[in-house]
Amino acid sequence: MSHIPKQRLNQLSEQLSKPREQLGTFEDIPQIPRIAGDSAGPRVKGKVVIVTGTNSPLGIGRASAHQFAQNGAKAVFICDYNTQHLETHKRELASLYPDVDVHARKIDAGDEESVKSVVDEALEKYGRLDIFFANAGVNISNKRIYEASADEFMQVMKTNALSVFLAAKHASRGMLVTSASKPYPCGSIVATASAAGLRSNAGPTDYSASKAAVISIVQTAAYQLSGTGIRCNALCPGVVETGMTSAVYEMARARGTERKIGQLNPLMRGAVADEIARVALFLGSDEASYVNGQAWAVCGGLTAGHPFIPGKLA
């Protein structure tokens, strides 16, 4: 048995064999790294989309906004409480996809009036809402449970879980609105959960609990919206290079150990945000018309089995 892991390591994927291409920057932020080529066809043509948690230059929200815009959305609302990069993102999207209306909005995803206001604005401007990607999230600390505080726990739950409840509540209200261009209610609510919401030991207690709640919220909402044509699904990423994990990546690069990130999944690497965004695009699009109430693991295989480290069994 001992020779099998070594044989496998001699057959490395392209991503493990070649250094990632440096793509340069747009103004003062890096361009989005990608693994796959361009998506084929305008998958969300004419749809109105809201994405939360879009400020981070490395984030899933920004990458997803690009996927929705590239695939023919009529309008994309990019939203975040932190607005440091939002206007830069808006200019970049406008330069690449001039036919798409891009709106940058400061909202607190865990505040009901904020979420209601952006849904109402979409309805007022376009008379419809088709996709709401509830992507906002935080991970405040990595404390052990006996060191963690109740205040931090509730803060994480508000941003990560309450935000999804509010998104589902107000997005579904907007998606029920019909018009000449949208004669029947329908839509897609996608929420960012995590592998930590599916398996223990993938994150601290507060973060893991909040992501498990995200999965439960979308699954329950799917049933409560039965017959409306509104689908609700959760994305469960594994390790991804985002603003939230950038410190880990920077530390690993400084130590020369970046290749160890993601070594517990069978792809043996971490993801880039665009790989998660592709799945958000699919779940938001009509191509996923029969996908509902699911927790989609996008984790390189991490949640498919038990961690196994060659040479560490004895």
N, C-alpha and C positions, 0 to 999 in steps of 0.2 A: 504493500500500500504506500510505502514511503516515497516511491518514485513517481507517483501520479501527480502530486502538486507541482513537482519540478517540470514534468512534461507539459503541463498546462501553461506554466509560466513562459515556456518557449514559444507559445502561440499568442502573441500579444495583439490586442486590438490596435487600430490606427491611433486612437486617442492615447493609448499607453505607449505607443512606439514613437510618436512624433511630438515635438514641443508645440504648444498651441500658438498659432499665428497671432502676432500683435497687430491689432487693427487700427491703431491710432485713436484720435479723439475727435469729438464734436465740441468745439469751443474748449471748455476746460474739463469735460467729463469723457470717460472712455467710451468707445463704441461698444455695442453689445456683442459679446462672444457668442458664436453659434457652432453647433455640431452638424446639424442637418442643413440641407440646401433650402431654397425658398419654398414655401408652401405653394401647392398647385391650385390655382383658381381662387376667386373671391368667395371665401367660405361664409362670410357674414355680410354680404352685399346689402346695403340699404338699412342695416340695423343700427340702433342707438344703444350705446354701451357705456356703462359706468364701471370704473376700476378704482378701487381704494388701495392705499399703500403704494403710491407710485413715485414717491420722491427720490428714493435711493437710486443712484446711478447704476448700481449692481443688482438691483432688485427684480423680483419676479413681476411686480406691478408694471414697471417701465417696459420690460421685455414683452409683456402681454399687451400693453397698449400698442406697441409696434405691430404685433401680430394681428390685432383686430383692425388697425388702420390699414395695414398692407393688404388685408383680405376684404377690403371694400366697405367697411363700416361707414355709415352716413355721418355719425358723430361719435366721438369718444370723449368722455369726461374723465380727466385724470385728477385724482383727489388724494389729499394727504393733509395731516395736521401740520407736519413739517413742510414748508414750502420752499426750502433753499434752492432746489433744482427744478421746481415745477415749470417755471417759465422757460428754462433752457430746454426741458423735455418738449414743451409745447412748440418752441421754434424748430426743434429737430424734426418733430412729427410733421409740422407744416411744410418744412422744406422737402421732406421725402414723399409725403402724401398730400399734395395740395388740394385734392378734392374732398378731403375729410375735414369736417368741423371739429376742431380740438378746443376743449374748454378746460382750463386749469382752475381747480377750486380747492380752497382750504376748508376741510371739514374734519371734525372729530368723529371717527367711525364708531365710537362708543357713546355718542350723544345723539339722542333720538331726533332732536330738531335739526341737527346738521344733516343727518341721513335723509330725513323727510324733505329738506329743502332742495337737495340735489336731484332727488327723484321728481319733485314737483317742477323743478326747472326743466328737466328733460321732457316732461309731459307738456309743459307750457310751450317750449320751443318747437317740439317735433310731434307732439300728439301721441307718442308711443315710447315704450321702453322694452328692449328686447333681451339684453344681457346685463347682469350685475355680477361682477367679479369681486367678491368680498375678500380682499387679499391683505388688508391691514393686520399687522401683528407685531408683538414685541416679545422679547425674552430678557427679562430684567436681570436675573442673577442665576448662578449655578450652585446655589447654596444647598447643603443637605437639609432634609426636612426639619431637623431639630435646630437648625440655624435660621430657617426662613421666617419671614414675618407675615402676619395675616394681611397687613396693608398691601404688601407686595403681591400676595396671592390674589387679592381682589382687584388690584390694578391690572394684572395680567388677564384675569377673567373678563374684565370690562373691555379691554382692547381686543382680545382674541376671540372671546365667545359672545359677549353681549353684542358686539359689532355685527356678528353674523346673524343673530336673532333680529336685530334692527334692519339689516340688509334684506333678510327674507321677508320680514313684515312689510316694509315699504316697497321693495322691488316687486313683490307679488301684487301689491295694490296697483302699481304702475303697469304691470304686465297684463292685468285684467282689462285695462282700458282698450277699447276697440275703436276703429275708424274705417274710413274708406280704404286706406292703404293697409290696414290690419283688421280684417273683418272678424277674426276670431281671437280670443285670448290665447296667449302662448308666451313662452320666454324661457330663459335659462339662468338659474342662480347657481353660481359656482363659488365655493368658499375654500380658502387655503387652510387645510388642517396640517397634518404632519405624520411622518412615520411614528413620531412619539405619541400620537393619538391612537395608534394601532398596537404598539408594543411598548412594554416598560423598558426603562434604562436607556431610552433614546433622548432624554431631556430631563430637566428638573421637574419636581412635582407640580408646581403651578403651571408651567408651560404644557406639560403632558396632559394634565387635567383639562386645561382650556381647549386643547386640540381634540381630545376625546369628546368634549362637549360640542365642538364644531360638527363632528361627524354625526352625533345624535341629533343636533338641530336640523341639519339638512335632510336626514332620513325621515325625521318626524314631519318636517314641512312638506316633503314629497307626498306623504299620505294625506296631510291636511289640505293639499292643493289638488287632490284627486279629480280628474276629469277636466281640469282647466287648461291642460297643455303646457303648464309651467313645470319645468324639470329642476330638480335640486340635487347637486352632487358636490362632493368634497374631494379636493386634491390632497394627497399625502406625500409630500416630497421627503426624500432622505437628505443627505448632506449636499448642500448647494452653496456655491460661492455667491453670497449676497452681502449687503451692508451689515446684516446681523451676524454673519460668520466671518467677516473680513479680517477681524483680529486673529482668528485661528489660522487663516490662510497666510497672513503676513508673517506671523510667528513661524509657521512651518517653512515658508520660503527663506526666512532669515537663517533657519537652522539647516536648510537643505533637505527637509523631510516632507516636502509637499506631496510626493508620490505616495506617502502613507495615508493621506486623507482619502477616505472611502474604501480602504483596503478590506473592510469586512463585507462589502457587497461583491457579488460575482463579476461585476464590470470593473471592480478594483479602481475606482476613481470617483471623485465627486462630480456633481453636475454643474452646468452653467444655467443661469436663469432662463435662457431661451428654451432649453429643453423642457422646463416645466410650463413655460408659456405656450408651447405647442399643444400641450394637453389641455390647458385652459381654453385655447382657441377651439379645439375639437369639441370639448364639452359645451362650450357656448354656442357652437354652430348647429345647424340642422342635421349635420352628418351624425350627430349623437342623439338623434331624435328618439331612440328607444333606450337611452341610458338615463336612469333615474334612481335616486336614492342610494347612490353608490359612494364608497370611499375608495378612490383610485390611488393606489400606491405608485408613485413615480420615484423610485428609490434605488434604481440599479440592481434590484433583487434583494436588498437588505432585509425586507420583511418576509421574504419567501421561505426563510429557513432559520436555523439557529447559527449564530456566528461560529465559524470554524477557522482556526489559524493553524496552517501547516506547521508541524514541528513543535506544537505546544500542547499536545495531548498528554504527554508524560514528561 
